[in-house]
C-alpha cells in the first residue's frame, strides 16, 4: 500500500472516529444537556440519567481514540491545535470532568442541594463540549491565525474570544441542536409518560433548529466566506512539508470538491432530509427517529469534512502554511503500523459496541428506579 493511499485511509478513519463519537457519545451528551430542560423532578432526572447509564463510559472511547489517532497520524495538527486552542480545549476538558463524577456521585447522597449541583454539572458536561466542537469546526472554515517558521514550529496569533465569530457561533449552535435532537430521540425510545412526551416535543423542535441552522451555515459559507484551494505543490510521492505549496483564496474554495463530483451534493441534502425524517418519525412515535438523527449527524459532519478536503487546519494568517492531510502526516511506517492495528482493533470495538447495545430498546421507568434504587445511578 503506497504512502498516499495510507494518508487518504487515515483521513477517512479519523473521520469515522469523529462521527462515531458524535453519534454514540452524542446522544448521552444530548440527554445531559436536556436534564434540566425536561427533567422536572428528581425522579425524572434520575430516569434520564439511567437511560444512558450502561453506555456513557464506553461511548467516550470514541473521543479518546480519535484524539490518539490525530496525535499519531497528524502530529503537526495536534501540536498546532493544542497550543493555539489551548484555552478552548481546557474548558472542554473541565466540562467533561463533571460527567464521570456527576454520574457516579449524584445519587450517593439523598439531598436535593447535592443532587441539583450534580444535575447542573451533567448539564454543563453535555452542553459545553458540543458547543466548543461546533465553534471549532466553524473556525476551520474561516481559517485559524497560526503560522509556521522554517523549522515547522507553529505560532498562534489569536485568542479564545476571537474564535467566537458569528459564523462560528452558528456552527456551535448547530452542533448543540444536533446532539440535543439525538438525545431527545434516545429519551423518546427509553422513557414513558410525561417524560416521553416532553422528549418528543424537544426532539421535533431541535430537528427544525438543525434544518434552519444547517441551511443558514451552508448559505453563509457559499455566499460569504472565501475558501482555500491549492494552486501549486510538490508531487504527492515526494517527501513534502506544509511549506512546500502555494494556497489561494477563492469563493469556490470550499465548493471545489462538490463541483468536481456533483454527486457529493447529496450528502448535505441528506443531512437536511434526515433531520426532517427525524421530525416526522418522532411525531409518529417511530424508533427510526434515532436512526434518522444519527444519519443526519453523519451527513452534516461529512459535509464539513468534504468541503475542507484536503485541508485539515487552514491558516488565515498565512494560507501557504495551512496543514493538509497530504503534508502534515506521520511517516509511511507509522501510518502503516497504525493501519495494521486499526484493522485488528476497530472491528473489535464495533462488535463490542453492538454487544453492549443489544438491549438498547428497553425502557427505563420510575418503578424500575424505585426497585433498583441502590444499584441505579
N, C-alpha and C positions, 0 to 999 in steps of 0.2 A: 504494500500500500504506500503510495508516494506521499510526500510531505504536504502538498496542497490538499489532497483528499483528507488527510488527518486533520488539518486545520478546519476544513469545512465540516467534518464529522463532529469536532468538538464545539463548533459554533452551534450545531444542531442539538448536541447533547446538553449543553448548558441551557439552551432554550427549553428543552424538555424538563430539566430540573426546576427551572423557574416557573414553568407552567404547572408542574406537579406540586410545587409549593403553594402557588396561588389557588389551585383547585382543592387541595386537601387541607392545608392549614388555613386556607381562606374561609372555609365555612365555619371553623371554630373561632376564628377571629371575628367573623360576622356575628356569631352568637354572642361573643364578648361585647362587641360594640352596641348590641341591641339589649344588653342585660338590663340597663336602667330605663330603656325606652318602652319595652313591652312587658317587662317583669314588674308587675305592680306590687307583689307581695314577696316576702322572703321565700315562701314555698314555690312561687312562680320562678324565681331566680334560681332556686336550687334544682328545680326540674330542668331548666335551661342548661345549667352547668353540667348536669349528669347526662344530657344528650350527647355531649362531646367528651365526657369523662374517659371512656375507653380509648379515645383516638388522638387527643390533642398532642400528647408527648411524641407519639410515633410520627405524626404529621410534620413536626418541626425538623425531623431528619432531612426532609427535602431542602429546607433552608440551609442547614449546616452543610449538607453535601454540595449544594450549589456554591456556597461560599468557598469551600475547599477546592472545588473544581475551577473556579475563577482564579484562585491563588496559584494553582498548579498549571493551568492551561494558558492563562493570560496574566503573568506576574506583573507586567508593566501597568496593566489596567488596575490590578489590585493595589499596587503601590500608589498610583496617581489618585485613585478614588478614595482610598483610606487615609491619605494625607490631606487631600483637598476637601473632602466631605466629612472630615473627622467629627465635627460638631453634630451634623445630622445623624451620623451613624451611632454616636454615643447616646443621643436622645432616643434613637430606635432601640438600642440595647437596653437602656434603662427602662423603657416602656415594656419590653419583653420580659424583664426581670419580675414584673408584677404577676405574670401568668403562672409560673410554677408555684410561687408562694401563695398566690390567691387561690388556686385550685386546691392545694394541699392543706391550707390552714384556715380557710374561710369557715368551715363548719366545725372546727375543733372547739370553738367557744360559742355557747348559746347566749350571745349578747348582741342586740341589734346594732349598737355602735360598731362593734368589731366586724360584724358581717357587712354592714354598709360600707365600711372603709375598704374591705377587700373587693366588694362589688364594684366600687369606683376604680380600684386598681385593675381589675379584669377588664373594665370598660376602656380604660386608658391603654391597656396592653393590646386590646383588639382594635382600637381606633387609630392610634398614633403610627404604628408601623405601616399600614396600608397608605395612609396619607403621605408619609415621607417617601415611600417607594414610588407612589404616583408622581409626586413632585420631582423626584429624581429622574424618572423617565421623561417628564416634560422638559427638564433641563438638558437632557441628552439631545433632544430635538433642537434646542436653542444653541447648544454648544456650551462647554464649560470653560472658564477662563484659566487655563493652565498652559504651560509651555515646557519644552524640554531643552536642556543645554546640550553641548556637544558630547557629553558623557551619558546622555539619556536620563539625566536626573530631572524629575518633574518638579515644577514650582507652581503653586496655585496662587492666583491673584484675586480671588473673590472672597465673599463672606457668606455666612449662613443666611442672613437676611436678604442678600442679593438673589438667593435661589427662589424666593417667594414672589415670582413674577405672575402676572395674571394668567398667562397660558399654563405655566407650571401648576398653579393652584387649581385650574380647571382639571388638569390631569390627576392631581391629588384627589379632588372630589370625585372624579370618575372612578378611581381606584377604591375609594371608600364605598361608593354606591354599588360597585360590582360585588364587593365582599359582603356588604350588608344584604344585598339581594340573595347571594349564595347562602348566607347564614339563615335568612328567612325561609328559603326553600327547605333547608335542613330541618328547621324547627317545625315547619308545616308537616313534614313527614313523621316527626318524632314525638309530637305532643297532641293533646286533645283539649276540647273545651274552649274556654275564653282565650287561653294562651295560643292555641292553634289559630283561632280567628284573628287575633292581633298579628301573629306571624304572617298570615295570609295577606292582610292589608299592607303590612310593611313590605313584603315581597313585591307586590304589584306596584307600589309607589316607587320602590328602588329600581325596578325594571324600567319604568318610564324615565326615571332620572338617568339611568345608564344610557338609554337611547338618545336622550336630549344632549347629555354631556359628551358622548362619543361623537355625535354628529357635529356639535359645536367645535370640539377639538379638531376634528377632521377638516372642517371647512376653514378654520383658522390656520391650520397647517398648510392647506393647499393654497390659500389666497394671501396669507400674511406673513409667512415665515420662509425665508430662503434656506433651502437645503444645501448639502455639500455633495460634490462628486469629484472623483479622482481623475485628473486630466493627464497625468504622466506619472509613471512609476517604473521601477525595475521589473524585469520578467519575474513571474511568480516563482520560478525554480531557483533564483538566486537567493543567497542569504541576505535579506534586506532588513532594515530597521525603519522606524517611523519617520526618520529624517530624509529618507530616500524617495520622496514622492512629492507631487505638486497637487494641491487641492484647491478647487474653486467653488465659490458660492453661486447658486442659481435657483430660480424659483422652482425648477423641475427636479432639484436635487433629491428630495425625499420621495418624489414620484417616479424616479427613473426606473426602478425595478418593476413597478406596476405598468409603466409604459412599455417596457421591453417584453413583459409577459402579461398581457391583458387578463388572462385567467386568474391572476393573483387578486384582481379586484373583488373576486368572490369572497375572499377572506373577510375584509371589512364589512361587506354586505351581509355575510353570515353572522358577524358579530352583532349587527342590528337585528337581524331576523331571529336569532336565538334569544336575544333579550325580549323581543316581542313574544316569542314562543313561551318563554318563562312566565310572562304576564298571563298568557292565555291558559297554560297548564295549571298555574296557581289558581286561577279563577275557577277552573274545572275540577279542582282537587286531585289533579293527577300527579303521581310521584315523578313523572317525566319532567316536572319543573326543575328538579335538581339537576338532571342530565342536561337540559337546555341551558341552565345557568352556567354549568361547567363548560359547555361548548362556547357560550358567549364569551366567557373569560378567556378561554383558549384563543379564540379568533381575535379578540382585542389585543392580547399580548403579541400574537403573531403579526398583526397589522403593524405594530410599532417595530418589531424586530426586522420585518421585511423592508420597511421604509428605511431603516438605518443601514442595512446591509450594504457594504461590508464593514461599515463603521461600528465600533464598539463604544468609543468615548471620544466624540468630536471636540475639537478645541475652538472656542470662539476667539481666543486671543491670537492664535497662530494656526489657521486651518491646516497648514502643511505638516504639523506635528500630530494631528489627530491620530488616535490609536485605532487600528483596524484589526480584523481577525486574520489578516494576511501578514502583518508586520509587527504585531505585539505579542506573539505567541511564544511558548516554550520551544525547546529543541525538538527535532524529529523523534529522538529517542524517548524523551519524556512523554510526548503525546502518544507514541506507540505503546509504551508501558501502561499509561493511563487507560488507553483504549482496551487493552487486554483485560485490565482489572474491571473496567466498566462492562465488558461483555459477560463477565462472570457474575458481578455483584448486582447490577441493575435489575436483571431478571429475578434475582433472589429477593430484592427489595419489593419489586412489583408483586411477586407471589405472596410475600408476607403481608403486604397491604391488603391484597384480595382476601386472604385468610382472615385478617383482623376485621374486615368489613362484612364477613359472611352473615352476620346477624344485624346489619345496619338498619333494617326496616322495622324492627320492633319499636314500640312507643314507650316513652317514659311517662309515668303518671304519678299523681300525688300519692296514691295508695302504695305504689312501689317504693317511693322515697320513705314513706312512714314505716313500711315493713322492713326496710333495709337502712334505717337511719344511721347505724353505726358503721356500715361499710360504704355508704354513698358519700359523694363529695358534699 
